[in-house]
Amino acid sequence: MARTRLYRNGDLVAEDFPLDDISEHLRAADTVVWLDLESPTPRQYEQVQEEFGLHQLAIEDASSPRERPKLGHYRGHLFLSAYQAGFDGHAGALAVHPVAAFITSRALITVHDDGFDIDAVVKRWDDTAELAAHGVAYLVHGMLDVIVDGHFDAVQELDDALEALEDQLFEETPMAVRAVQQRSFRLRRSLSHLRKIVLPMREVVNGLIRAKIVDEETAPYYQDLYDHVLRVTEWTESLRDFVATILESNLAVQGNRMNNIMKKVTSWAAIIAVPTAVTGYYGQNLPFPGFEHRSGFVVSAVLIVALSVTLYLTFKRKDWL
């Protein structure tokens, strides 16, 4: 499915016209065209390539689902690859959707799958219609602004999820311990994935700032976008350290729990050893003080109770029980 828009002198004058009409529209001066292709067919790629003179390598990169975020320079156009990100806090998983863009002096062609929220991009353009006079620079900025805002939201939700996980570290139930371990590794994997799509965006935005499509009036908007990218990058790096700290804290907590368990087991073993030792002594098949007398039973019972209580109080005072 293809969506189109035509801007002339900063005004939106046409929408959803056929792809074959693009050439006719571009003959008029001061016109800018946006063409959006959702999961395009090979035939549509051929049409676009013929219409705008796109490089074959750029077409191949646009059709690749695992291309890294980058900005490629070709004769007559730029190629941009990026990812829209969203974080599912309940599942602890990151959902990403690729988007590719061919940027010419008078056209923006976007390519994506059905998961990419292109409606949010269109809404951003409509909300900032006063910048439409800047042509392609305005369209590219609106698209990247939505993508970077999505990165920002994703890293913020990841931060909240990690803070909630940190609060669960000291829960004692076995189910809670297992849940902390599983969720920590899921969040670590999501953060690693987010980092791979966020860090290269610095090169992308910086490359666009140096490109010819950005003029003096739109440069501050791209500089602000670059600052947002840097903030997301720095936040992602800090969360990477946060995850490592949580994993180390989890191991330390598990070690402390194990020490407490060993102290309790050792204490109860020492207490249980007292009656075992006393009854073992009085169970000898040899004469001893109190042998075959009631006093022997009384003495052994008193020793068991007295020594057991003494050990219990001693371990309790040392906080071993």
N, C-alpha and C positions, 0 to 999 in steps of 0.2 A: 504494500500500500504506500502511495506517495502523497505527501502534503507539500503545498507550495505557497509562497507569499511573494508579493511584489511591492517594493517600496520605491517611491519616486519623490525626490527632493525631501526626504524625511517623512513622507506620509505613506501609510498603508493604503494602496489603491486596488489590490486584487488578492484573492486567496483561492487555493484549491483549483487552479487552472491546470490543464494537461501538461505533462512533461514536454510534449512536442512543441508547445507554444513558447518555451523559454527563450529560444533563439530570437524569435520575433520581438519579445519584450525587451531583450537586452540591446536591441538596435537603437532604442531611444536613449538619449543621454540622461545622466543622473538617475539611473535605475539600479536597484540592487535586488537580487533574487535569492530566496531561500528555498532549497529543495530538501525534503526529508524522505528518506527511504527506510522503511521498516522491514527487516529481513529480506533484502532485495534478491531478485533472481539474477542469474547470469546475464539474461537479456537486458535487464535494467542497468546492470553494471556496464554493459557494452554501450548502451544509449548515453549514459552519463559520460563515459570515457570519450566517446565521439563528440559529444556536445561541448565539453569543456577542455578537451585535450589533456586529460589526466594521465599521469605516468602509470605504466603497468605495475611497477613495484608498489605504488601507493594503493592501487586497486587490490593487489594481493594482500597487503597489510590490513586493509579495511575488511576483507573477508575472513581474516584470521581471528579466532575467538580469544586467543591468548597473547595478543600483542602487548608489549609493555607500554606504559604511557610515554609518549615522545612527540616531538615536533620535527617533521621532515621537510626539507627544502627541495623543491623541484622547480624546473623551469616553468614559469607561468602560474604556479600555485604552491601552497603549503599543504602538508598533511598532518593532522593532529589526531592523536589517539589518547583516550582517557577512559576512566571508569567512574560510574556512579555507584556509591556505596550506601548501604543501609544495614543497621544492626538490629537483630532480633534478640532483645534482652532475655526473653523467656528461654529460648533455645541456646543462647550464647553463641550464635553463629552470625557470620557476616555474609550478606548478600550483595554481590557486585554485578553490574551490567555494563558491558563495554559500549563505547560510542566512538565513532570515527568521524572526522570532518575534513572535507576538502575546502580549502580557503583560497579563493581567487580575489582579484581586485574588486569584482562586482557580484560575487556569488558565494554563498555558503551552502555546501552540500553535507548533510548529516546522515550517518548510517548507523543503525542500532538494531537490537532485537526488541521483542515486545515487552521486555521487562524494564526498559529505560523509560523514565517518566518525561517524555517530551512535552507533555502538557504543562509541566512546571516551568519549562524553558520558555514556552510561548507566553505564559502568564507573566514571567519576568520581563519579557520584551514589552508586553502591553503596559506593565507598571512603570517602565522607564522609557516610554515612547518619546519623551523630549530629547533623547539621545539618538533617535533614529536617523537624524541627518548625517551622522558619522558613518553610515553605511555598514560595511562588513565588520568593522571594528566594534560597532554596537551589537551586532548579532553574536559575534564570537565572545564578547565580554559577558553578555547575558547567559549564554550557555555555560561558560566556565564558572560564572558566579554561582549558578545553581549546583554544579558539580562540587565545587569547593565547599559550599554551605552544607551539602550532604556529607562530605568528609568530616566537617566540623561537628555535625550532629552525631555521626557515628562514633567519633572519638570521645565525645562527651558521654554518650550512653555507655561506652566501654568503661570509661572512668567510673561512672556510677555503679556499674556491675562489679568492678574490682573492689570498690569501697564496701559494697554489700558483702562481697566474698570475704573481705578482711574481717568483718564483724562476726562471721561464722567460724573463724579459726579456733575459737576457744569453746565451742560446743563439744560436749563430752560423748554424745551418743555415737555408736558406730556408724549409723546411717549418715549422720552429719559429717563425720570424718571422710567417709567415702564420697559424699556429694561434693565436699570442698576440693578433694583431689581431682575428681572428674571435671568439675566446672573450671578449675584453675587451668587445666590443660586445654580445655575448649577455648577459653578466653585468650590464652597465650597463642593458640593457633590463629584465632580471629585477628588478634593484634598484629601478628606477623604478616598476615595477608593484607591488612589495611596499610601497614607500613610500606609494602611493596608498591601499592598504587598511589600513595601519598607523596613519598619522597621524590619521585621523578617529576612531579608537578612543578617543582621549582624551576627545573630546566625548561619545561614547556612554557610557563608564563614569562620567564625571563627571555626566552627566545622570541615570544610574540612582542614583547616590549621593544626589542631591537628590530623587529620586522617593519616593513614599509606601511602595513595597514594601520599602525598606531600613529596618530598625529599628536600634536602638542596638547590638544584639548582632551583627547581620550587617554593620554598617558597617565594622568593622576588616577583614573579609574583602574587601569591595569596595575599601577603601583600599589593601590589599595588591595587589589586582588592578590598580588604577590605577598603582601604583608599577611593576609589571611592564610595563604599557603604556608608561609614560614611558621605562623602560630600553630597550625595544625601539625606541622612536622615536628616542632619542638614538643608539643603536647604528646605526640605519639612516642617520641624518644623517652620522655619522662615516664610514660606508662610502661614502657619496656623495662625500665628499672624497677617500677612499682611491682610488676609481675614477678620479677626475679626476687624482690624482697618478700613477697607473699609466699613464694615457694620455699625460700629459706626459712621464713617464720613458721611455715607449716611443718617443715622437718624438725625445727627446734621444739615446737609444741609437741610433736609426736615423740621426740626423744625425752622430753620432760614427763610426758604421760607414761612412757615406758619405765622411767626411773621410779616414778611413784608406784607403779604396779609392782615392780621388783622389790621395793621397800616393803610394801604390804605383804607380798607373798613371803618374803624372808621373815618378816615379823611373825606372821601366823605359823610359819614352819617352826620357828624357834619356840613359840608357845606350845605347839602340839608336841614338840620334842620332849618337853618337860614330863608330861604324864607317861609318855612312852618310855623315857629313861627310868622313872621311878617304878612303874609297874614291871619293867624289865628286871630291875634290881630285886624287887620283892618276889619276882617270879622264879628266882633261882631254886633249884632243887637241893639246897644246902641249908644247914642250920644258920640262923642269923638272929640278931636281937629282935624279939617279938615273933620268932618262928612258931607257928601253930598257936598264936595267942591273938586275942582281939586287939591288943595294943598295937600289934604290927599293922593291921588294917587301918587303924585310926591314924597312926603316924604317916603311913603312905598317902592316905587321903588328904591329910593336912598339908603334907609337902607338895602334893599336886596342886591344890588350890592356892597355897601361898606363893609358890614359885610362878604359877601361871598368872596370877593377879599382878605380881611384881613386874614380870616381863611386859604385861599388857600396859600397865601404867607407865613404865619406862619408855616403851615405844610410842605411846600416846603423847607423852611429854615432848618427845623428839619429832612429833608430827609425822611419824611413819605409818600411823593407822588413822 
